[in-house]
Amino acid sequence: MTDQAVDPDGVRLSGEGQFLGRTRELKELRADIERAGLDTLAGRKAPRARVLLIAGRPGSGRTALAEELVRTVADRYDGVLRARLSEPDGTPVPVADVARELLTALDVPAPAGAAEDDLTAVLREALADRRALLLLDDAVAAEQVDALIPDAPECLVVAVSGGPLTGIADVRPCTLGGLDTKAALELLSRHTGSVRVTVDPRSAERLVEECQGHPAALMLAGGWLAARPKAAVADLAKQLHAESDEGNPLSRVFQLVHGTLPAAAARTLRLLSLAPAGLVDPHTASALAGCSVAEARSALDDFVALGLLHAVESPLPQYEVPGCLYPLLRALADAQDRPGELRLARARMLERTVRLLQSSRVITETDSPEAREKLQGMPPSVRFPSPRAAEDWLRIRRPALLASARLAVADGELDTLARRLMSQLVRTMVAHFGMRAAAPDLYVLHGLVLDVAERRALPREKAAALLNLADLDAQTGRTREALVRYRAALDAGREANDPYATGRAMESVGGAYLELGDYERAADWFGRALAQRLARGEREEAARLYGRIAAAHTCAGHYGEAVRNWRAALAGHRRNGDVPAHARALSELARVQEYAGHPEESLRTCQEAVEWARRAEDLRLLAALQVRLADTLDRLGDPAAAQLHRGAAERLLGQELSGGETGPQQSEDPKQGENACEIRSTFAED
């Protein structure tokens, strides 16, 4: 479980010293935890966790209050889980994504591409025997929270929202207004210093009134005064009073702060509304504003001091746009910056992200002279000092990178950059995390690629995306869903006249039917793929497909057809000079001959396979063949010879283990996931 927190409102009432104000609200919330629920009063056992609701406008300190409540009661629970249910622009985060993040925090595996109901069911099961505390921040709708409530009365859910969560039974609401005067003055003095408040307490109180005790407005006012030591508190209060007819207190203070910034800084601040997921680092700000990384870092730190951003606790410099300020920034950007300038800034940000991803991936290819040369040709600002530094950057920036891909696809006007971004992101994630660990993110990315391919009528990329999604479906046991996508990929491949896509789709359709136990159709589709390979003169692939057809016939009990196809596979491997594949094919042929009731033939084939396995130096296969020879000799009535072969197998296995693991052997079936990271387009190459 995670114990890290970020306040999306940007209001940290407990950041320095003790928590400010909200004493009554905090006391009521703690009492609500102990209070008997409606089910208990009715004599029934509560079926689910209790839900407490903290409701208030963005910037009211609602998250800070929730965090303080969690801090004071956390010792009663096994751990704390946190999740944010909306993006800075107010877009709800899909419940499936939230459930997956919570399962990751619990170290519970979740299959890539699983449906929302499946993920929430796994989450409820994982929390069934726990006493967990869930903080669900920035909820948009009751349905989001309801789907995540554990079926465990010992758990507690603290939800933060802008209003009531109608539809959730027995929810305990706590609605926030402004801070009381004492707490508001203390919050103000933390930024301005206590002297400026104590020497003119009436003006300070007037400023609190103008801000209506709104914490975010007070923080902005305090930051503005802190940056101007000679400015009087009274002057700021008068200025805000003169603009009292223009919007709410937060909007008025923000307009004042923005209006007094230098033009370049104000423009940079407005452009931060384009940052994906509201997460900004110096590279993002640099690309958006068109300035150096050092200048961007300095500007971001200045914004933090003014209360316009807050720094995220992270090994790398990272900042977040407060959720309460995001709509104000976006409105200003739309009003003061031309659409073309905003599009150009977004394009610069995407291009910088592509370069960083490329650098992060290339540094993992340390054995490649071409990769080293490519890395040296990159600007120093986008290079990473080591593969570990590149992986850390990728892990930390992962939420922003995924959000960047989603926004680029949703934009619809930057599809070329979006395709390059997704291609690099997929390849970089696989390079650093591996296929299995990256699978959930790959599923999302391939889905985005499919969206762009369908929108732009790109059948080749559509076929690749469908193949990749189907491979991930197949790996997680959703074979029927995979079959539908493989067939759709075949149609797209034919439309694009792409022999690679059509060949792989036909073979994958056969593999899906094989997994479903429909061996006749599996053999038929493998045969179609084989015909295409033979027509194109692809001998190695054709030899392998003969083996797949033989495997399907073996499963169907058609041993004669299986033997015929294994012999065809053997002939192909022999012509290709593929000694390991020839040895494995002989091993499988011996197995089929044994199934067919021909132990003498199986014995001769197995002995031949042993010789080929020795040539291939495949110790595991050699040991397996020795065991099979022993079993065959036992059935033929020669136990002494069988014992000799078993002893040889034991020695071979001991020799292999002492020499180190060589990894699992390949089978005649292609590795279905080996292409799951592939986005085949003109932008796949660097």
C-alpha positions as CSV (number, residue, x, y, z in Angstrom):
1,M,0.0,0.0,0.0
2,T,1.2,3.5,-0.7
3,D,1.6,6.3,1.8
4,Q,2.6,9.1,-0.7
5,A,0.1,11.9,-1.3
6,V,-0.3,14.8,-3.6
7,D,-3.0,17.4,-3.0
8,P,-4.6,18.1,-6.4
9,D,-6.1,21.3,-5.1
10,G,-2.6,22.6,-4.3
11,V,-3.7,23.5,-0.7
12,R,-1.4,22.1,1.9
13,L,-2.8,23.3,5.2
14,S,-0.6,20.8,7.1
15,G,2.6,21.3,5.1
16,E,4.4,23.4,7.8
17,G,3.8,22.8,11.5
18,Q,0.4,21.6,12.7
19,F,-2.8,21.3,10.7
20,L,-4.6,24.6,10.4
21,G,-8.3,25.0,11.5
22,R,-11.1,22.6,10.6
23,T,-11.1,21.4,14.2
24,R,-14.9,20.9,14.3
25,E,-15.0,19.1,10.9
26,L,-12.1,16.8,11.9
27,K,-13.8,16.0,15.2
28,E,-17.1,15.2,13.5
29,L,-15.4,13.0,10.9
30,R,-13.6,11.0,13.6
31,A,-16.9,10.6,15.5
32,D,-18.6,9.4,12.3
33,I,-16.1,6.5,12.1
34,E,-17.3,5.2,15.5
35,R,-21.0,6.0,15.0
36,A,-23.3,3.0,14.3
37,G,-24.4,2.8,10.7
38,L,-28.0,2.2,9.4
39,D,-27.4,-1.5,9.0
40,T,-26.1,-1.8,12.6
41,L,-29.1,0.1,14.0
42,A,-31.4,-2.2,12.0
43,G,-29.7,-5.3,13.5
44,R,-27.9,-6.3,10.3
45,K,-24.2,-6.7,9.7
46,A,-22.8,-4.0,7.5
47,P,-22.1,-5.4,4.0
48,R,-19.5,-2.9,2.9
49,A,-17.0,-0.4,4.2
50,R,-18.1,2.8,5.7
51,V,-17.9,5.9,3.5
52,L,-17.0,9.3,4.7
53,L,-17.4,12.2,2.3
54,I,-15.5,15.5,2.4
55,A,-17.2,17.9,0.0
56,G,-16.0,21.4,-1.0
57,R,-15.0,23.6,-3.9
58,P,-11.5,23.0,-5.4
59,G,-9.0,24.9,-3.4
60,S,-11.0,24.7,-0.2
61,G,-8.5,22.4,1.5
62,R,-10.7,19.4,1.2
63,T,-7.8,17.1,0.3
64,A,-5.7,18.5,3.1
65,L,-8.5,17.7,5.6
66,A,-8.8,14.2,4.2
67,E,-5.1,13.7,4.6
68,E,-5.2,15.0,8.2
69,L,-8.0,12.6,9.0
70,V,-6.1,9.7,7.4
71,R,-3.0,10.6,9.3
72,T,-4.8,10.6,12.7
73,V,-6.5,7.3,12.2
74,A,-4.0,5.4,10.0
75,D,-2.7,3.4,12.9
76,R,-6.0,1.6,13.2
77,Y,-5.7,0.1,9.7
78,D,-3.3,-2.2,7.9
79,G,-2.4,0.4,5.4
80,V,-3.5,3.4,3.3
81,L,-4.4,3.3,-0.4
82,R,-4.8,6.5,-2.3
83,A,-6.2,7.1,-5.8
84,R,-7.3,10.2,-7.7
85,L,-10.5,9.9,-9.6
86,S,-10.3,12.8,-12.0
87,E,-7.7,14.6,-14.2
88,P,-6.8,18.3,-13.5
89,D,-9.3,19.3,-16.2
90,G,-12.1,17.5,-14.5
91,T,-12.2,14.5,-16.8
92,P,-13.1,11.4,-14.8
93,V,-10.4,8.7,-14.6
94,P,-11.9,5.4,-15.8
95,V,-12.7,3.1,-12.8
96,A,-10.7,0.3,-14.5
97,D,-7.6,2.5,-14.4
98,V,-8.1,3.4,-10.8
99,A,-8.7,-0.3,-9.8
100,R,-5.5,-1.3,-11.6
101,E,-3.4,1.3,-9.8
102,L,-4.8,0.2,-6.5
103,L,-4.1,-3.5,-7.3
104,T,-0.5,-2.5,-8.3
105,A,-0.2,-0.8,-4.9
106,L,-1.3,-4.0,-3.3
107,D,1.1,-6.1,-5.4
108,V,-1.8,-8.0,-6.8
109,P,-1.4,-8.9,-10.5
110,A,-4.2,-7.7,-12.9
111,P,-4.4,-9.0,-16.5
112,A,-3.8,-6.5,-19.3
113,G,-7.0,-5.3,-20.9
114,A,-9.3,-6.8,-18.2
115,A,-12.8,-5.3,-18.0
116,E,-13.8,-2.8,-15.3
117,D,-16.1,-5.4,-13.5
118,D,-13.3,-8.0,-13.5
119,L,-10.7,-5.5,-12.0
120,T,-13.1,-4.2,-9.3
121,A,-14.0,-7.8,-8.4
122,V,-10.3,-8.6,-8.0
123,L,-9.8,-5.5,-5.9
124,R,-12.7,-6.3,-3.6
125,E,-11.4,-9.9,-3.2
126,A,-7.9,-8.5,-2.4
127,L,-9.4,-6.2,0.3
128,A,-11.8,-8.8,1.7
129,D,-9.5,-9.9,4.5
130,R,-7.8,-6.6,5.1
131,R,-8.4,-3.6,7.3
132,A,-7.6,-1.0,4.7
133,L,-8.2,2.8,4.5
134,L,-8.9,4.1,1.0
135,L,-8.6,7.8,0.2
136,L,-10.5,8.4,-3.1
137,D,-9.7,12.0,-4.0
138,D,-11.4,14.3,-6.5
139,A,-14.3,12.1,-7.2
140,V,-16.6,13.3,-10.0
141,A,-19.6,10.9,-9.7
142,A,-20.9,8.5,-7.1
143,E,-20.5,5.6,-9.6
144,Q,-16.7,6.0,-9.4
145,V,-16.7,5.6,-5.7
146,D,-19.4,3.0,-5.4
147,A,-17.4,0.6,-7.7
148,L,-14.4,0.8,-5.5
149,I,-15.9,0.3,-2.0
150,P,-14.6,-2.9,-0.4
151,D,-17.0,-5.6,0.7
152,A,-15.4,-5.5,4.1
153,P,-16.9,-3.6,7.0
154,E,-13.5,-3.3,8.7
155,C,-12.3,-1.0,5.9
156,L,-12.9,2.7,5.6
157,V,-13.3,4.9,2.5
158,V,-12.7,8.6,2.7
159,A,-14.0,10.2,-0.5
160,V,-13.3,13.8,-1.6
161,S,-15.7,15.5,-4.0
162,G,-17.1,18.8,-5.1
163,G,-20.6,17.8,-4.0
164,P,-22.8,15.1,-2.7
165,L,-22.4,11.5,-3.8
166,T,-26.1,10.6,-4.3
167,G,-26.7,6.9,-4.5
168,I,-24.2,5.7,-2.0
169,A,-26.0,4.3,1.0
170,D,-25.2,5.6,4.5
171,V,-22.5,8.1,3.3
172,R,-21.4,10.5,6.0
173,P,-21.0,14.0,4.4
174,C,-18.8,16.9,5.7
175,T,-19.2,20.1,3.7
176,L,-16.4,22.7,3.8
177,G,-16.6,26.4,3.6
178,G,-13.9,29.0,4.2
179,L,-11.4,28.9,7.1
180,D,-12.2,30.6,10.3
181,T,-10.4,34.0,10.7
182,K,-7.8,32.7,13.1
183,A,-6.7,29.8,10.9
184,A,-6.9,32.0,7.8
185,L,-4.6,34.6,9.4
186,E,-2.1,31.9,10.4
187,L,-2.1,30.5,6.8
188,L,-1.5,34.0,5.5
189,S,1.3,34.7,7.9
190,R,3.1,31.5,6.9
191,H,3.8,33.2,3.5
192,T,4.1,36.9,4.4
193,G,5.7,36.5,7.8
194,S,4.0,37.2,11.1
195,V,5.2,40.8,11.3
196,R,3.1,42.1,8.4
197,V,0.0,40.5,9.9
198,T,0.5,41.7,13.5
199,V,1.4,45.3,12.6
200,D,-1.8,45.7,10.6
201,P,-4.3,43.1,11.9
202,R,-7.4,45.0,10.6
203,S,-6.0,45.0,7.0
204,A,-5.1,41.3,7.3
205,E,-8.6,40.5,8.5
206,R,-10.0,42.6,5.7
207,L,-7.9,40.6,3.2
208,V,-9.2,37.3,4.7
209,E,-12.7,38.6,4.2
210,E,-12.1,39.5,0.6
211,C,-10.7,36.0,0.1
212,Q,-13.8,34.6,2.0
213,G,-11.4,32.4,4.0
214,H,-10.7,30.4,0.8
215,P,-7.4,28.6,1.4
216,A,-6.1,28.6,-2.2
217,A,-6.9,32.3,-2.6
218,L,-5.1,33.1,0.7
219,M,-2.1,31.1,-0.4
220,L,-1.9,33.0,-3.7
221,A,-2.3,36.3,-1.8
222,G,0.4,35.3,0.7
223,G,2.7,34.3,-2.1
224,W,2.1,37.6,-3.9
225,L,2.9,39.6,-0.8
226,A,5.9,37.5,0.0
227,A,7.4,38.3,-3.4
228,R,6.8,42.0,-2.7
229,P,8.2,42.8,0.8
230,K,7.3,46.5,0.5
231,A,3.7,46.0,-0.6
232,A,1.2,46.7,2.2
233,V,-1.5,44.2,3.1
234,A,-4.0,47.0,3.1
235,D,-3.2,47.8,-0.5
236,L,-3.8,44.2,-1.6
237,A,-7.1,44.1,0.3
238,K,-8.3,47.3,-1.4
239,Q,-7.3,46.1,-4.8
240,L,-9.3,42.9,-4.4
241,H,-12.2,44.8,-3.0
242,A,-12.3,47.1,-6.1
243,E,-12.6,44.0,-8.2
244,S,-15.2,42.2,-6.0
245,D,-17.7,42.1,-8.9
246,E,-15.4,40.0,-11.1
247,G,-15.6,36.3,-10.2
248,N,-15.0,34.4,-7.0
249,P,-12.1,35.2,-4.6
250,L,-9.8,32.6,-6.1
251,S,-10.3,34.0,-9.6
252,R,-9.7,37.6,-8.5
253,V,-6.5,36.8,-6.7
254,F,-5.3,34.6,-9.6
255,Q,-6.0,37.4,-12.1
256,L,-4.0,39.8,-10.0
257,V,-1.0,37.5,-9.6
258,H,-1.0,36.6,-13.3
259,G,-1.3,40.3,-14.3
260,T,1.8,41.3,-12.3
261,L,4.0,38.6,-13.8
262,P,6.5,39.5,-16.5
263,A,5.1,38.7,-19.9
264,A,7.4,35.7,-20.6
265,A,6.6,34.2,-17.2
266,A,2.9,34.8,-17.6
267,R,3.0,33.1,-21.0
268,T,4.9,30.1,-19.6
269,L,2.4,29.8,-16.7
270,R,-0.6,29.8,-19.2
271,L,1.1,27.1,-21.3
272,L,1.3,24.8,-18.3
273,S,-2.4,24.1,-18.8
274,L,-1.2,21.9,-21.7
275,A,0.9,19.7,-19.5
276,P,-0.4,16.1,-19.6
277,A,-2.2,15.1,-16.3
278,G,-1.2,18.5,-14.9
279,L,2.3,17.1,-14.3
280,V,5.2,19.3,-15.3
281,D,9.0,18.8,-15.3
282,P,11.6,21.2,-16.6
283,H,11.7,19.5,-20.0
284,T,8.0,19.8,-20.4
285,A,8.0,23.5,-19.4
286,S,11.1,24.1,-21.6
287,A,9.4,22.6,-24.7
288,L,6.1,24.4,-24.1
289,A,7.7,27.8,-23.6
290,G,10.5,27.4,-26.1
291,C,13.3,28.2,-23.6
292,S,16.2,26.3,-22.1
293,V,15.7,23.6,-19.4
294,A,17.6,25.8,-16.8
295,E,15.3,28.8,-17.5
296,A,12.2,26.5,-17.2
297,R,13.4,25.0,-13.9
298,S,13.9,28.5,-12.5
299,A,10.5,29.7,-13.6
300,L,8.8,26.6,-12.1
301,D,10.5,27.2,-8.8
302,D,9.3,30.8,-8.9
303,F,5.8,29.6,-9.5
304,V,6.0,27.3,-6.5
305,A,7.0,30.3,-4.3
306,L,4.0,32.2,-5.5
307,G,1.6,29.3,-4.8
308,L,0.9,28.8,-8.5
309,L,2.4,25.3,-8.6
310,H,3.5,22.9,-6.0
311,A,6.5,20.6,-6.1
312,V,5.8,16.8,-6.1
313,E,7.9,14.7,-3.8
314,S,10.1,12.9,-6.3
315,P,13.7,11.9,-7.0
316,L,13.5,14.1,-10.1
317,P,12.2,17.7,-10.2
318,Q,8.5,17.4,-10.9
319,Y,5.6,19.8,-10.3
320,E,1.9,19.7,-10.5
321,V,-0.6,22.3,-11.6
322,P,-3.2,22.7,-8.8
323,G,-6.6,21.4,-9.8
324,C,-8.3,24.6,-8.6
325,L,-6.1,26.7,-10.9
326,Y,-6.2,24.5,-14.0
327,P,-9.5,25.9,-15.4
328,L,-8.3,29.4,-14.8
329,L,-5.1,28.8,-16.6
330,R,-6.9,27.1,-19.5
331,A,-9.3,30.0,-19.9
332,L,-6.5,32.5,-19.9
333,A,-4.6,30.5,-22.5
334,D,-7.6,30.3,-24.8
335,A,-8.3,34.0,-24.4
336,Q,-4.7,35.4,-24.7
337,D,-2.8,32.9,-26.9
338,R,-3.7,32.2,-30.5
339,P,-4.8,28.7,-31.4
340,G,-1.8,28.3,-33.7
341,E,0.6,29.2,-30.8
342,L,-1.0,26.6,-28.5
343,R,-0.8,23.9,-31.2
344,L,2.8,24.7,-31.8
345,A,3.6,24.6,-28.1
346,R,1.9,21.2,-27.8
347,A,3.8,20.0,-30.9
348,R,7.1,21.1,-29.3
349,M,6.2,19.2,-26.1
350,L,5.4,16.0,-28.0
351,E,8.5,16.2,-30.0
352,R,10.7,16.7,-26.9
353,T,8.9,13.7,-25.3
354,V,9.7,11.6,-28.3
355,R,13.4,12.6,-28.2
356,L,13.5,11.8,-24.5
357,L,11.9,8.4,-25.0
358,Q,14.3,7.6,-27.9
359,S,17.3,8.5,-25.7
360,S,15.9,6.4,-22.8
361,R,15.6,3.4,-25.1
362,V,18.8,3.8,-27.0
363,I,20.9,3.9,-23.8
364,T,19.8,0.4,-23.0
365,E,21.4,-0.9,-26.3
366,T,24.9,-0.6,-24.9
367,D,26.3,-3.3,-27.1
368,S,25.3,-1.7,-30.4
369,P,27.8,0.7,-32.0
370,E,25.0,2.2,-34.0
371,A,23.1,3.0,-30.8
372,R,26.1,4.5,-29.2
373,E,26.6,6.7,-32.3
374,K,23.0,7.7,-32.3
375,L,23.2,8.6,-28.6
376,Q,26.2,10.8,-29.1
377,G,24.4,12.7,-31.8
378,M,21.6,13.7,-29.5
379,P,21.6,17.1,-27.7
380,P,23.1,16.8,-24.2
381,S,19.9,18.1,-22.6
382,V,18.0,14.9,-23.6
383,R,20.7,12.4,-22.8
384,F,20.6,10.2,-19.7
385,P,23.8,9.4,-17.7
386,S,23.0,5.7,-17.3
387,P,20.4,3.1,-18.2
388,R,19.3,3.2,-14.5
389,A,18.7,7.0,-14.7
390,A,16.7,6.5,-17.9
391,E,14.5,3.8,-16.3
392,D,13.9,6.0,-13.2
393,W,12.8,8.8,-15.4
394,L,10.5,6.5,-17.3
395,R,9.0,5.1,-14.2
396,I,8.4,8.5,-12.5
397,R,7.1,10.2,-15.7
398,R,4.9,7.2,-16.7
399,P,1.5,8.8,-15.7
400,A,2.4,11.9,-17.6
401,L,3.7,9.9,-20.6
402,L,0.5,7.9,-20.8
403,A,-1.6,11.0,-20.4
404,S,0.5,12.7,-23.2
405,A,-0.4,9.8,-25.5
406,R,-4.1,10.0,-24.7
407,L,-4.2,13.8,-25.2
408,A,-2.2,13.6,-28.5
409,V,-4.7,11.1,-29.9
410,A,-7.7,13.1,-28.6
411,D,-6.3,16.2,-30.2
412,G,-6.8,14.8,-33.7
413,E,-4.6,17.4,-35.3
414,L,-1.2,16.0,-34.4
415,D,-1.6,12.4,-35.4
416,T,1.8,12.1,-37.0
417,L,3.5,13.1,-33.7
418,A,1.0,11.0,-31.8
419,R,2.0,7.9,-33.8
420,R,5.7,8.6,-33.3
421,L,5.2,9.2,-29.6
422,M,3.3,5.9,-29.1
423,S,5.8,3.9,-31.1
424,Q,8.7,5.2,-29.0
425,L,6.8,4.8,-25.8
426,V,5.9,1.2,-26.5
427,R,9.5,0.3,-27.5
428,T,11.0,2.1,-24.5
429,M,8.6,0.5,-22.0
430,V,9.4,-3.0,-23.3
431,A,13.2,-2.2,-23.3
432,H,13.1,-1.1,-19.6
433,F,10.3,-3.1,-18.0
434,G,9.9,-6.2,-20.2
435,M,6.8,-7.4,-22.1
436,R,5.0,-8.9,-19.1
437,A,5.4,-6.0,-16.7
438,A,4.5,-3.4,-19.4
439,A,1.5,-5.4,-20.8
440,P,-1.3,-3.3,-19.1
441,D,0.2,0.0,-20.5
442,L,0.9,-1.6,-23.9
443,Y,-2.8,-2.6,-24.1
444,V,-3.8,1.0,-23.6
445,L,-1.2,2.3,-26.1
446,H,-2.2,-0.2,-28.8
447,G,-5.8,0.8,-28.4
448,L,-4.8,4.4,-29.0
449,V,-2.9,3.3,-32.1
450,L,-6.0,1.6,-33.3
451,D,-8.0,4.8,-32.8
452,V,-5.6,6.8,-34.9
453,A,-5.4,4.1,-37.6
454,E,-9.2,3.9,-37.9
455,R,-9.5,7.7,-37.9
456,R,-6.9,8.2,-40.6
457,A,-7.8,5.1,-42.6
458,L,-4.4,3.4,-42.2
459,P,-5.2,-0.3,-42.7
460,R,-1.6,-1.4,-42.2
461,E,-1.3,0.2,-38.8
462,K,-4.8,-1.0,-38.0
463,A,-3.7,-4.5,-38.7
464,A,-0.6,-4.2,-36.5
465,A,-2.6,-2.7,-33.6
466,L,-5.2,-5.4,-33.8
467,L,-2.6,-8.1,-33.9
468,N,-0.9,-6.6,-30.8
469,L,-4.1,-6.3,-28.9
470,A,-5.1,-9.8,-29.8
471,D,-1.7,-11.2,-28.7
472,L,-2.2,-9.5,-25.3
473,D,-5.8,-10.9,-25.1
474,A,-4.5,-14.4,-25.9
475,Q,-1.8,-14.2,-23.2
476,T,-4.4,-13.3,-20.6
477,G,-6.7,-16.2,-21.5
478,R,-9.3,-14.1,-23.5
479,T,-8.9,-16.4,-26.5
480,R,-12.3,-15.8,-28.1
481,E,-11.8,-12.0,-27.9
482,A,-8.3,-12.6,-29.4
483,L,-9.8,-14.6,-32.3
484,V,-12.2,-11.8,-33.2
485,R,-9.3,-9.3,-33.3
486,Y,-7.1,-11.7,-35.3
487,R,-9.9,-12.0,-38.0
488,A,-10.2,-8.2,-38.1
489,A,-6.5,-7.9,-38.4
490,L,-6.6,-10.3,-41.4
491,D,-9.2,-8.1,-43.1
492,A,-7.1,-5.0,-42.5
493,G,-3.9,-6.7,-43.7
494,R,-5.6,-7.8,-46.9
495,E,-6.9,-4.2,-47.4
496,A,-3.3,-2.9,-46.9
497,N,-1.9,-5.7,-49.1
498,D,0.5,-6.4,-46.3
499,P,1.7,-10.1,-46.5
500,Y,3.4,-9.9,-43.1
501,A,0.1,-8.9,-41.4
502,T,-2.0,-11.4,-43.3
503,G,0.4,-14.3,-42.8
504,R,0.7,-13.6,-39.1
505,A,-3.1,-13.1,-38.7
506,M,-3.9,-16.4,-40.4
507,E,-1.4,-18.3,-38.2
508,S,-2.7,-16.6,-35.1
509,V,-6.3,-17.5,-36.0
510,G,-5.1,-21.1,-36.2
511,G,-3.4,-20.7,-32.9
512,A,-6.6,-19.4,-31.3
513,Y,-8.6,-22.3,-32.7
514,L,-5.9,-24.7,-31.4
515,E,-6.3,-23.1,-27.9
516,L,-10.1,-23.5,-28.1
517,G,-9.8,-27.2,-29.0
518,D,-11.1,-26.8,-32.6
519,Y,-8.2,-28.8,-34.2
520,E,-9.7,-29.1,-37.6
521,R,-10.0,-25.4,-38.1
522,A,-6.6,-24.8,-36.5
523,A,-5.0,-27.1,-39.1
524,D,-7.0,-25.4,-41.9
525,W,-5.8,-21.9,-40.9
526,F,-2.2,-23.1,-40.4
527,G,-2.5,-24.5,-43.9
528,R,-3.6,-21.2,-45.4
529,A,-0.7,-19.5,-43.7
530,L,1.6,-22.2,-45.1
531,A,0.4,-21.7,-48.6
532,Q,1.3,-18.0,-48.4
533,R,4.7,-18.7,-47.0
534,L,5.4,-21.2,-49.8
535,A,4.2,-18.8,-52.4
536,R,6.6,-16.2,-51.1
537,G,9.5,-18.6,-50.8
538,E,9.8,-18.1,-47.0
539,R,11.3,-21.5,-46.3
540,E,12.1,-21.2,-42.6
541,E,8.6,-20.0,-41.8
542,A,7.1,-22.7,-44.0
543,A,9.1,-25.4,-42.1
544,R,7.9,-24.1,-38.8
545,L,4.2,-24.1,-40.0
546,Y,4.4,-27.7,-41.1
547,G,5.2,-28.4,-37.4
548,R,2.2,-26.4,-36.3
549,I,-0.1,-28.3,-38.7
550,A,1.4,-31.5,-37.3
551,A,0.7,-30.4,-33.8
552,A,-3.0,-29.7,-34.6
553,H,-3.4,-33.1,-36.3
554,T,-1.7,-34.8,-33.2
555,C,-4.2,-33.1,-30.9
556,A,-7.1,-34.3,-33.2
557,G,-5.7,-37.9,-33.1
558,H,-4.9,-37.8,-36.9
559,Y,-1.5,-39.4,-36.4
560,G,-0.9,-40.3,-40.1
561,E,-1.4,-36.6,-41.1
562,A,0.8,-35.5,-38.2
563,V,3.6,-37.8,-39.2
564,R,3.4,-36.6,-42.8
565,N,3.6,-33.0,-41.8
566,W,6.5,-33.6,-39.3
567,R,8.4,-35.2,-42.1
568,A,7.8,-32.2,-44.3
569,A,9.0,-30.0,-41.5
570,L,12.1,-32.1,-41.1
571,A,12.9,-31.8,-44.8
572,G,12.5,-28.0,-44.6
573,H,14.8,-27.7,-41.5
574,R,17.4,-29.9,-43.2
575,R,17.4,-27.7,-46.3
576,N,17.6,-24.6,-44.1
577,G,20.5,-26.0,-42.1
578,D,18.6,-25.4,-38.9
579,V,20.1,-28.1,-36.6
580,P,18.2,-27.2,-33.4
581,A,14.9,-27.1,-35.2
582,H,15.7,-30.4,-36.9
583,A,16.4,-32.0,-33.6
584,R,13.2,-30.8,-32.0
585,A,11.1,-31.9,-35.0
586,L,12.6,-35.4,-34.8
587,S,11.7,-35.4,-31.1
588,E,8.1,-34.5,-31.9
589,L,7.9,-37.1,-34.7
590,A,9.1,-39.8,-32.3
591,R,6.3,-38.7,-29.9
592,V,3.6,-39.0,-32.6
593,Q,4.9,-42.4,-33.7
594,E,4.7,-43.6,-30.1
595,Y,1.1,-42.3,-29.8
596,A,0.3,-44.1,-33.1
597,G,1.4,-47.4,-31.5
598,H,4.7,-47.8,-33.4
599,P,7.3,-48.1,-30.6
600,E,10.0,-49.5,-32.8
601,E,9.8,-46.6,-35.3
602,S,9.6,-44.2,-32.4
603,L,12.8,-45.8,-30.9
604,R,14.7,-45.4,-34.2
605,T,13.5,-41.8,-34.6
606,C,14.4,-40.9,-31.1
607,Q,17.9,-42.3,-31.5
608,E,18.3,-40.2,-34.6
609,A,17.0,-37.2,-32.6
610,V,19.6,-37.8,-30.0
611,E,22.4,-37.4,-32.5
612,W,20.9,-34.2,-33.9
613,A,20.4,-32.8,-30.3
614,R,24.1,-33.5,-29.7
615,R,25.0,-31.5,-32.8
616,A,22.8,-28.7,-31.6
617,E,24.4,-28.8,-28.1
618,D,20.9,-28.7,-26.7
619,L,21.4,-30.4,-23.3
620,R,17.8,-30.1,-22.1
621,L,16.4,-31.7,-25.3
622,L,19.1,-34.3,-25.2
623,A,18.1,-35.2,-21.6
624,A,14.4,-35.3,-22.5
625,L,15.2,-37.6,-25.4
626,Q,17.2,-39.9,-23.1
627,V,14.2,-40.2,-20.8
628,R,11.9,-40.9,-23.7
629,L,14.3,-43.6,-25.0
630,A,14.2,-45.1,-21.5
631,D,10.4,-45.2,-21.4
632,T,10.2,-46.8,-24.9
633,L,12.8,-49.4,-24.0
634,D,10.8,-50.2,-20.9
635,R,7.7,-50.8,-23.0
636,L,9.8,-53.0,-25.4
637,G,11.0,-55.1,-22.5
638,D,14.6,-53.9,-22.1
639,P,14.8,-52.4,-18.5
640,A,18.6,-52.6,-18.4
641,A,19.1,-50.4,-21.4
642,A,16.3,-48.1,-20.1
643,Q,18.2,-47.6,-16.8
644,L,21.3,-46.6,-18.8
645,H,19.5,-43.9,-20.6
646,R,17.9,-42.6,-17.4
647,G,21.3,-42.3,-15.9
648,A,22.6,-40.4,-18.9
649,A,19.6,-38.0,-18.6
650,E,20.4,-37.4,-14.9
651,R,24.1,-36.6,-15.8
652,L,23.1,-34.3,-18.6
653,L,20.7,-32.4,-16.4
654,G,23.3,-32.1,-13.7
655,Q,25.8,-30.8,-16.3
656,E,23.4,-28.2,-17.5
657,L,22.5,-26.9,-14.0
658,S,26.2,-26.6,-13.2
659,G,26.8,-24.7,-16.4
660,G,23.9,-22.2,-15.6
661,E,20.4,-21.9,-16.9
662,T,20.0,-21.6,-20.6
663,G,16.3,-20.7,-20.5
664,P,13.3,-22.5,-21.8
665,Q,13.6,-24.1,-25.2
666,Q,11.6,-22.9,-28.1
667,S,8.8,-25.0,-29.4
668,E,7.4,-25.3,-32.8
669,D,4.7,-22.8,-31.8
670,P,5.7,-19.2,-32.4
671,K,5.9,-17.0,-29.4
672,Q,2.6,-15.3,-29.6
673,G,3.7,-12.3,-27.6
674,E,7.0,-11.6,-29.4
675,N,5.4,-9.0,-31.6
676,A,3.1,-7.5,-29.0
677,C,5.2,-4.4,-28.8
678,E,5.3,-3.7,-32.5
679,I,3.7,-0.7,-34.1
680,R,4.4,-1.2,-37.8
681,S,4.4,2.2,-39.4
682,T,6.7,4.6,-41.2
683,F,7.5,6.1,-37.9
684,A,8.6,2.9,-36.2
685,E,12.2,3.5,-37.1
686,D,14.2,6.3,-35.5
